[in-house]
Amino acid sequence: MKVLELKGVVRKDVPIYYRRFFSGSIVLELMNNKAVERKLEFSIETKPTGQKEIIVKLTETIDYPLVPVVKEIKQYIYNLDADGGLPLE
């Protein structure tokens, strides 16, 4: 399982400055080397210690164990955020 791309990411307007909400689509390559696209929502919350907590919610079902998928998506989002690849507004 591999995350290929995060597409159509839109930031939702939230008045809480330390919490950011996004929605979009994720493109995954599953075990049969077939790319599938699923809609998702995720949030990034910056804790007082500076740590970032990422919460992912897939809004469409997927034929694959959910725990490793969510773990890979969280890591991909974390790296994308660290590189400045998420929308600011």
N, C-alpha and C positions, 0 to 999 in steps of 0.2 A: 504494500500500500504506500502510495506517495502522493503528496499534494503537488499539483502542477501549477495551479493559478488561482488567484482570488480576483473575481471580476465584478464590476459594477458596484463597487463599495460606496455607500452613501452614509454620511454621518448624520445622525439624528440630533436635533437641537434639544439639549438638556441643560437646565440652569445650574446644575451641580458641576463645578469646575474640575473636580478630581475624578469624575466618572464620564467616560465617553461611550456612546452607543453607536453601533454600525449595523448595516444590513447589506447583503450582497449575495453573490454566488461563489461556490467553491468548486473547482474542477479537480477531481481525484482520479488517480490511476489505481485500480484495484488489482487483485491477484491475476486476473485473466488479461492484463495489459489493455483493458478497455477503459477509456476515459468516460467518466460520468460527471454530470453537473448537478449540484443540489443547492437549494437556497439555504441561507443561514443568517442568523443574527448573533452578534457578539458584543461584549462590553469589555472595556479595559478600565480598571479602577486602580488608581495610584494610592497605595496605603501610606499612612504617616511615616513609615520607615523608609519609603521610597520604592518598595517592592511593587511590582505590577501584578494584579490578579486578573486573569483573562477567563471570561465565562462564555462558552460557546453553546448555541442552541441550533441544531439542525431542524429546519421547519419542514423538511421532506424526509421520508424514510430512505434507508440505504440497506442494501443486502451485504452487510459486512459487520463484524463485531464493532460496537460503538466506542468502546474504551480506547482502543488504539487509534481509531479515526480521530476522535476528539483530541487526544494527546498530540498527534501530528499536526492538526489544525492549530492548536494553541501555540506550538513551537513556531509554526510558519507565521502566525500573526505576530508573535513576539519579535521575531527577526525583522519582519516587515515594518513594525512600529519603530524598532531601534534604527532602521535605515531611513526612516522618514517617508515610508511608502504609503502611509494612510492619509486620507484627506484631513486637513486641518479644520475646515469649516463645513 
